[in-house]
Amino acid sequence: MARDPLASVSTIATPQTRRIPGRTDQVRNAAGGYVFAKDTWTRLEDFLVLGTNGGTYYVGEDRLTAENAEVLFRAIAEDGPRVVALLTDVSTARPSRAPKNRPALFALAAAYAKGDADTRQAAKLALSKVARTTDHLATFFGYYKNLGGKATGRGTAPVAGRSLRSALGSWFLTGSPDDVAFKACKAAQRKTPSGEAFSLRDVLRIAHPAADGDQRRTLFGWIAGNVTDGQAREVLPAVDRFLTAKTVTSAAEAVGVVTERRVPWEFLPDAMLTEPSVWDALVDTVGMTALLRNLARMTRIGTLGPMSDATRRAVARLTDADALAKARVHPMDVFLALRVYGSGRAQPNPRAAAHTWQPVPAIRDALEEAYEASFGHIEPTGKRLLVAVDSSGSMSYAGVTAGGSRLGTVYEVACAMAVMLARIERDNLHVIDVDTAVHASKVTPRTNLREIASWRPSGGGTDLSLPFTWAKQRRLEVDGVVVFTDNETWSGRSHPVQALAGYRKSVNPNTRVVVAAMTAGGYSVGAPEDEDVLNVVGLDASLPMIVNGFIRA
């Protein structure tokens, strides 16, 4: 009997290289498989959290950046105030949702440059919340010049209309005068992303904010160079401490102002920040977040070393569970610190030489202990979870970076996220690796994060229907499935949504699914109409809580 080609058409099991019959909302991913396009707002959120640095296995960094920029501009045209609300939420969330604030600053600059009057009004109100430091303000200003500036004979100049001047002025009016003075003293000058000089004095001259009192009037005059140091230090404590720090000419004097006047490290002359004895004093006074971020510096200059007293005191602080909880340090914060410190290399400025250091074992051990302690306040879901980590070849291509340090491949970071969930859920969670077959995962609740650095994905193609068919074959009843992937699935004989439907029909109709995208590719394996499938971003520091809440519901 001749083969009937119509018999190959099925809505139950369709090869992933074809659309599911009747589905017009599927798009082709970069690997050739068909998946569901994320809507504009989900794609925008992915970009704000993940950014586009490094690209993916299939899509280069430049193309991925261009695609996400178009998504941003489309969203601004559709509903600019909503864009501003979303970027503000991502930027200001605690714990942090994004490893970097630059995507949010770029989106805010785009909202100003391309948005309507309502959008610009929303952006004006958001600027001081999103651009919280001088560095942030310089980044925003540089992006805005590129998007909304005008060409001049010497480069690009910003078009500073009334709305932008008002927004820039609000940066100087948000918080007490001494709070603003503190930010100005920490960094009065910075570089834009394009490498151009940026000065608060120049911004103040553009904005012309109206002072709301004598103290702020003095501050503005001091920044502009019209008020003497003596006048400013009489009414602004931050300026007084800053000027005190600037008179320091020796390491001994620097130690004195740190211990006696509690001068923050950012106020000290740059030359003093290369002195081991100065950082020896700062080990006890800097905030917990600053301590985490400066471990590499302190090791590089010799403050932290094997069996040193400074190392002992740093370890004591890092392993203080109460102090970690008070500082609201999240497991992701410690994970990032551990990976950056353990890398032994950072190059935050591509145009400058890289910094290198030899990690101190005691500090790495303390970071691992801090990582474990930071889970103390998180309650497990009490539900049964299956976690599937995409271990295909594409997951080993892109490198995830933070602060100019390489954190690892996408696969490594996905495994680290799986470890976080395993530590929370313990015996109620099982982890598998998936490519074109299911493999045993090395992840356990006791996995040491150092181990993951040596792990390699199994490689090959991608079939994300396998977590559901594997669980169905074993009659493994779970309340939730979490998938870490780049969504470049293509090799399966059925689509993930079809396999999920089969699992629900045969085993547990109430199973919920979280698809955690590890790259901002713009699509998902989850059907958009399925209310029991949640698309999130895998690098989101709040992912464990998101999974907890969604699976509980």
Disulfide bonds with the S-S distance in Angstrom:
none
